[in-house]
Amino acid sequence: MANMMHNAHRAGTAMPDWLFVIWAGGTALVSYSLVYALRKPFTAAEFEGMQAFGMDYKIAVSIIQLIGYVCAKMLGIKFISELRPENRLRFIIGSAALSEASLLAFALMPVPANIFALFFNGLSLGCMWGVLFSFLEGRRTTDILASIMGVSMALSSGVAKSLGLYALQSLHVGEMWMPALIGAVAFPLLCLTGWMMTRLPKPDAADVAARSERVTLNGRQRWQLFRRFMPVLLLLFTANLLLTVQRDIKEDFIVCIIDVSMVPSWAFAYLDGIATVVLLAMFAIQSAVGSHLRVLCTLLGVSTAGMALLAFIGAYQTQLALPTTLWLFLQTLCIDIAYLSFQTIFFERFIACFKLHANVGFFIITIDFIGYLGTLGILLFKELGAPNIDWPLFYNEMSTWVGVACCIMFVCSVAYLVQAGRTRREAEDGKMAGRQAISGFMPAN
């Protein structure tokens, strides 16, 4: 299928947008779901009663993997910004191979030394989102493509947990071997889907006119771009830091926050699937809106509503007494509306709105680095500074403060973007008026 479409494009045959969206969006969704299968299944294991270097074993595992992930994000600020298209597939295959090798080492090495193998798992997968997204950006259909790929985070997280629980409970695979088993299935499939994405046609002239050309950025250009939009970027980067911490605590330690024995193993995938449909519908509607500034403000408005609901649930958890399944669904929906907006169409529209010579990968890898650095900090504080805090209480209090803080920062960001958009329009109108005035004084031929 990929070869047929690629050859048709080279021959000049027009490909319907709906067919391209199915091909590109579906491949991207599957690709990142497979990345999750290589990274997240261990979160389904409890490692009950195990210790590593004076810490709870699961927390130690999460911290070591996260350190590798943060290192990858830091290196990726330069690497993803400068990555050339011809090197993408090589990177995908190499990263997937290293991640599976680390899972095998985790299973084979003695406890607790095996936790260090997961450093390389995090290191190998930290840049995969940016690399996969680079195939999709700068197109007229990028909004819907990014939406499909982005909601894979919500869907694949639940699927990864459910697969892990299924392997543990039904296949009776040991907690150490379970991640390697799931990774062994995901590895060759990810190599295949990565190759399929290399067959996507490049953005055409109409894409460039609608969204601006996407280019690599060197260090000086990255710094100039950040300085130009420093106020709003600082607000958004800080909000994303809080969102990432909240989301990672929920994803990695849900078995400590709720009683998973009361929830069927496939409930995570089912509930996240419903949230995925809701998010996809919302993002799909935005793809039909031509005004880039309006989309940016709408995304921030919806994100503000989600964060307000998150804060409310956290503050009144006891009084609300929500059923566990409803609580899980609302947590995923509230957090991912904001989180996935930044991971998908927000910066795509931001670049197009202000006609920037940049690429989405730079923004995403930067907010990821800051966000996961925050997650690492909160995990270290929780384990070393306050190891006896009750997980449900800790999570709900964090939900309240994160929700309130993000609401404030999102409202301030809307105000900044509206003013920046007005200034840009006035500047463009001034240039247009100047050109018209000059042409009026030019003698006719």
Helices and strands as residue ranges (DSSP letters): H 2-10, H 17-39, G 41-44, E 51-52, E 55-56, H 57-82, G 85-87, H 88-108, G 113-116, H 117-125, H 128-133, H 142-150, H 152-169, H 178-198, H 205-211, H 219-228, H 230-257, G 260-262, H 267-287, H 292-315, H 317-320, H 324-343, H 345-353, H 360-380, I 381-385, H 391-441
